[in-house]
Amino acid sequence: MKKLINDPRAVVEESVEGFGMAHADLVDVHTDPIFIVRKGAPVAGKVALVSGGGSGHEPLHAGFVGHGMLDAAVPGAVFTSPTPDQIIPATTAVDSGAGVVHIVKNYTGDVLNFETAAEMAQAEGVSVRSVLVNDDVAVEDSLYTAGRRGVGGTVLVEKIAGAAAERGDSLDAVAGVAEGVVRNVRTMGVALSGCIVPHAGVPSFELAEDEIEIGIGIHGEPGRHKIPMEDADGITSRLLDPVLEDLEIKSGEQVLLFVNGMGGTPLSELYIVYRRAAQILGERGVKVERSLVGNYVTSLEMQGCSISVLRLDDELTALWDAPVHTPALRWGM
Amino acid sequence: MKKLINDPRAVVEESVEGFGMAHADLVDVHTDPIFIVRKGAPVAGKVALVSGGGSGHEPLHAGFVGHGMLDAAVPGAVFTSPTPDQIIPATTAVDSGAGVVHIVKNYTGDVLNFETAAEMAQAEGVSVRSVLVNDDVAVEDSLYTAGRRGVGGTVLVEKIAGAAAERGDSLDAVAGVAEGVVRNVRTMGVALSGCIVPHAGVPSFELAEDEIEIGIGIHGEPGRHKIPMEDADGITSRLLDPVLEDLEIKSGEQVLLFVNGMGGTPLSELYIVYRRAAQILGERGVKVERSLVGNYVTSLEMQGCSISVLRLDDELTALWDAPVHTPALRWGM
């Protein structure tokens, strides 16, 4: 195992410290317990968004803290849920009195810990609404989940709900927007290689030299099936077809197409996947109105990608286009 | 070898096609020969910037085509210089009559081909100035170079010279700004693993399980020396110390600190390197005024990073801060 780290047990702490130094204009980093808040939070009168989860998926979530997106991010240990004693102070720190929306990826640990934190924060007088992201069509239940996992679509939920909060929507309205995105986004991923959790030091799973895993989760947990290696066009169909079927996309509809790298795949390859995905959508009469290509929800150095499709309407498109200024996503300002 | 590709010989073509589809609002893609131009180019009265080089370093260069940065990018085959028959039409396509600056990374093939193209374009009535980027302090001459190689600092040259062109500077002035950046930026990189050129199918070089290469180039060509694996703080010193020494940075000066991923290294690890680099600069009394962390000048899926330091003055800082809108770098608009 070769990693650019020091003590494997200090990876999250040191990485977050560096993140805070690089983006001191945008965020404040709290270290005991660890959480990251938007500079100047709480923003008077604004509903706050808090998300979090295991580390190892960077830039998710800390990279999305800032204007028009998250007010706080709570990183757990690598691939491990953050604890309520982190989530509670993050929640109270960013509440302006207008309430807080928790955006929770559907993993058993995350769900439990955010639930506990929401109850405790509410006991302290903070109104909390929780929105569960479960966009992965690959499996119904998984190693770490009852129900579908929350994966790449999370970044779209955070961007669009963040824009709703920024324009002044109420707590119920922001939660409603987030739930609307969840209803209209689906994702499926593929792994070409495993990844190595720093303190474990061994690959979380193994793939043979000619084997890939279709429907992989973002922790290297099993997907639908292992198959022999195929070309990019074939793999793209295997990911996109179930997404479109599940979303029941029809000719004439408009979508956002998001090709997300898992961390170790060159950008050039993501564009080869994007090319075929856009062609398939075109053949079906679906209009790609917006796109996003890059490494946004990763699994350490895993090679592979996921494809997300979000059904757009004028409202979601306008919120997607709204200005955002975070370390990892920025436009309009 | 597992890659998300189809025909290994069609990698650049298909990737650029997907890139053009994803960013149709920003760029136009020409396919025969291949080059990418800014939407709406030539921009009346504006000096144009053209860069290019071997593919495999994405988002460099095509990802930096757009407002405030490049007017055209010319991708060669993977790790292979583009040819004059690509560079010439790219140059003439974006010339408004105000002239064109070629930004050329110092590799023998790139230098020769851009030189030939500049002569041919000039014969067609285009005023061309060439600026050579040679920021790599690791080696004096290399496998592919007479003199120092052009590496990570290239993105800083393109951003800052692009801002000068956008504000209306003359051809000589834009070239002068670019040369000023080159004089004030230095870079050094490390590889933890090799990378695989698609049509070759085998690693370009091998590193043992406990071995890293200090001073690596962006094509996997040899650096200063192979050493046993060290921790991130130790590696950071090995990269940053020669950079600061060569740049003769003094206490009280202001810099931009750029930690660049080679493609296969998680963002969390880049921030661990950033942390130590910023600490070292702080200990020396150097003020980190601006920062950039991420995968901007890559070597396919290579694991590793480079550290660049750019000495800032008010002029360079203002040009760095100026609005930019490209697929891979965007702010202020």
Boltz contact constraints between the chains, C-beta under 6 A:
constraints:
  - contact:
      token1: [A, 2]
      token2: [B, 192]
      max_distance: 6.0
  - contact:
      token1: [A, 2]
      token2: [B, 229]
      max_distance: 6.0
  - contact:
      token1: [A, 4]
      token2: [B, 232]
      max_distance: 6.0
  - contact:
      token1: [A, 4]
      token2: [B, 269]
      max_distance: 6.0
  - contact:
      token1: [A, 4]
      token2: [B, 273]
      max_distance: 6.0
  - contact:
      token1: [A, 5]
      token2: [B, 232]
      max_distance: 6.0
  - contact:
      token1: [A, 5]
      token2: [B, 272]
      max_distance: 6.0
  - contact:
      token1: [A, 6]
      token2: [B, 231]
      max_distance: 6.0
  - contact:
      token1: [A, 6]
      token2: [B, 232]
      max_distance: 6.0
  - contact:
      token1: [A, 6]
      token2: [B, 233]
      max_distance: 6.0
  - contact:
      token1: [A, 14]
      token2: [B, 272]
      max_distance: 6.0
  - contact:
      token1: [A, 14]
      token2: [B, 275]
      max_distance: 6.0
  - contact:
      token1: [A, 15]
      token2: [B, 268]
      max_distance: 6.0
  - contact:
      token1: [A, 15]
      token2: [B, 271]
      max_distance: 6.0
  - contact:
      token1: [A, 15]
      token2: [B, 272]
      max_distance: 6.0
  - contact:
      token1: [A, 17]
      token2: [B, 275]
      max_distance: 6.0
  - contact:
      token1: [A, 18]
      token2: [B, 271]
      max_distance: 6.0
  - contact:
      token1: [A, 18]
      token2: [B, 272]
      max_distance: 6.0
  - contact:
      token1: [A, 18]
      token2: [B, 274]
      max_distance: 6.0
  - contact:
      token1: [A, 18]
      token2: [B, 275]
      max_distance: 6.0
  - contact:
      token1: [A, 19]
      token2: [B, 271]
      max_distance: 6.0
  - contact:
      token1: [A, 21]
      token2: [B, 278]
      max_distance: 6.0
  - contact:
      token1: [A, 22]
      token2: [B, 274]
      max_distance: 6.0
  - contact:
      token1: [A, 22]
      token2: [B, 291]
      max_distance: 6.0
  - contact:
      token1: [A, 22]
      token2: [B, 293]
      max_distance: 6.0
  - contact:
      token1: [A, 58]
      token2: [B, 267]
      max_distance: 6.0
  - contact:
      token1: [A, 58]
      token2: [B, 268]
      max_distance: 6.0
  - contact:
      token1: [A, 59]
      token2: [B, 267]
      max_distance: 6.0
  - contact:
      token1: [A, 192]
      token2: [B, 2]
      max_distance: 6.0
  - contact:
      token1: [A, 229]
      token2: [B, 2]
      max_distance: 6.0
  - contact:
      token1: [A, 231]
      token2: [B, 6]
      max_distance: 6.0
  - contact:
      token1: [A, 232]
      token2: [B, 4]
      max_distance: 6.0
  - contact:
      token1: [A, 232]
      token2: [B, 5]
      max_distance: 6.0
  - contact:
      token1: [A, 232]
      token2: [B, 6]
      max_distance: 6.0
  - contact:
      token1: [A, 233]
      token2: [B, 6]
      max_distance: 6.0
  - contact:
      token1: [A, 263]
      token2: [B, 266]
      max_distance: 6.0
  - contact:
      token1: [A, 264]
      token2: [B, 264]
      max_distance: 6.0
  - contact:
      token1: [A, 264]
      token2: [B, 301]
      max_distance: 6.0
  - contact:
      token1: [A, 266]
      token2: [B, 263]
      max_distance: 6.0
  - contact:
      token1: [A, 266]
      token2: [B, 300]
      max_distance: 6.0
  - contact:
      token1: [A, 266]
      token2: [B, 301]
      max_distance: 6.0
  - contact:
      token1: [A, 267]
      token2: [B, 58]
      max_distance: 6.0
  - contact:
      token1: [A, 267]
      token2: [B, 59]
      max_distance: 6.0
  - contact:
      token1: [A, 268]
      token2: [B, 15]
      max_distance: 6.0
  - contact:
      token1: [A, 268]
      token2: [B, 58]
      max_distance: 6.0
  - contact:
      token1: [A, 269]
      token2: [B, 4]
      max_distance: 6.0
  - contact:
      token1: [A, 271]
      token2: [B, 15]
      max_distance: 6.0
  - contact:
      token1: [A, 271]
      token2: [B, 18]
      max_distance: 6.0
  - contact:
      token1: [A, 271]
      token2: [B, 19]
      max_distance: 6.0
  - contact:
      token1: [A, 272]
      token2: [B, 5]
      max_distance: 6.0
  - contact:
      token1: [A, 272]
      token2: [B, 14]
      max_distance: 6.0
  - contact:
      token1: [A, 272]
      token2: [B, 15]
      max_distance: 6.0
  - contact:
      token1: [A, 272]
      token2: [B, 18]
      max_distance: 6.0
  - contact:
      token1: [A, 273]
      token2: [B, 4]
      max_distance: 6.0
  - contact:
      token1: [A, 274]
      token2: [B, 18]
      max_distance: 6.0
  - contact:
      token1: [A, 274]
      token2: [B, 22]
      max_distance: 6.0
  - contact:
      token1: [A, 275]
      token2: [B, 14]
      max_distance: 6.0
  - contact:
      token1: [A, 275]
      token2: [B, 17]
      max_distance: 6.0
  - contact:
      token1: [A, 275]
      token2: [B, 18]
      max_distance: 6.0
  - contact:
      token1: [A, 278]
      token2: [B, 21]
      max_distance: 6.0
  - contact:
      token1: [A, 291]
      token2: [B, 22]
      max_distance: 6.0
  - contact:
      token1: [A, 293]
      token2: [B, 22]
      max_distance: 6.0
  - contact:
      token1: [A, 300]
      token2: [B, 266]
      max_distance: 6.0
  - contact:
      token1: [A, 301]
      token2: [B, 264]
      max_distance: 6.0
  - contact:
      token1: [A, 301]
      token2: [B, 266]
      max_distance: 6.0
  - contact:
      token1: [A, 330]
      token2: [B, 330]
      max_distance: 6.0
  - contact:
      token1: [A, 330]
      token2: [B, 331]
      max_distance: 6.0
  - contact:
      token1: [A, 331]
      token2: [B, 330]
      max_distance: 6.0
